[in-house]
Amino acid sequence: MTNNTQIRFGTVGVPQTTPGSGTVAAIEHIRQLGLDHLEIAWVRSVRVSDQSCADIKAAAEKFNVSLSVHAPYFINLNSQTAELMEKSDERLLMAARKGWLAGAKDIIFHPGSYHGQPPEQVYERARQKLLELTGILREEGVDVMLRPETMGKGAMFGNLDEVVALSRDVPGVAPCIDWAHLHARAGDGTFNSYDEFAAALTLVRDMLGDPGLHRLHFHMSGIDYSPKGERAHLPLNEADIRYRDLLQAWVDFDVAGTCAIEAPVPFHTSDALTIQATYSRLCALAAVE
């Protein structure tokens, strides 16, 4: 990869500096920027033809850009009616099927809500649902990793323990760790130190083994929060997240994988480049120590 590190960096959605429109143009621009990854934001719906998927895959291969897909927001592994559950299943399956055709290996999704139910009960329902959905995809030959994302509010299913446990318990599932969400979820300014970041990576290693650290997918940004959790994503220069300490933990734990940046416009591209450059610098410093 171009940055000579173990983590490929990019943006969630088309970088706002992209000339033209569409995913193919975004892939070419990602490469021009010196980034390595694009997370395709199919967050409202998945309405893309098989031919468009083929064009996306060809562009990604041409420019050596890895791809992930952010599935629609309206997915809930704990939907409260059969009708809502069926619609949720279809959204995730469609994102996986089309993402696979487009060359994406990782399908990111918001896992759902507790709906006031005991977390243990919701976890078991989510586990069973993911066993069902990954089984369907395997039968279809859709070779992707479903990645439940850590969520930024305490009312939402998806704390770090839950997401990593699902990854341990269900073949074909791996975590999407959104570090800003974990900071916001705490609601009190914690989960924002090197020791806390290191503890999170230790949890991943303890539950998923060393290989679990070597194919991770991250989201990163600044974030605004209240005692109830996430309010909105922020640029790094307006946020309190200690991202240099976080990146140092990635270096120290020999993390590998991909990281997609969710900074709001007009900082979308610049924050991705800042995080990539900071990480590359820390890797270089570690190499000479």
Secondary structure, 3 states (H helix, E strand, C coil): CCCCCCEEEEEECCCCCCCCCCHHHHHHHHHHHCCCEEEEECCCCCCCCHHHHHHHHHHHHHHCCEEEEECCCCCCCCCCCHHHHHHHHHHHHHHHHHHHHCCCCEEEECCCECCCCCHHHHHHHHHHHHHHHHHHHHHHCCCCEEEEECCCECCECCCHHHHHHHHHHCCCECCEEEHHHHHHHHCCCCCCCHHHHHHHHHHHHHHHCHHHHCCEEEEECEEEEECCEEEEEECHHHCCCCHHHHHHHHHHCCCCEEEEECCCCCCHHHHHHHHHHHHHHHHHHHHHC
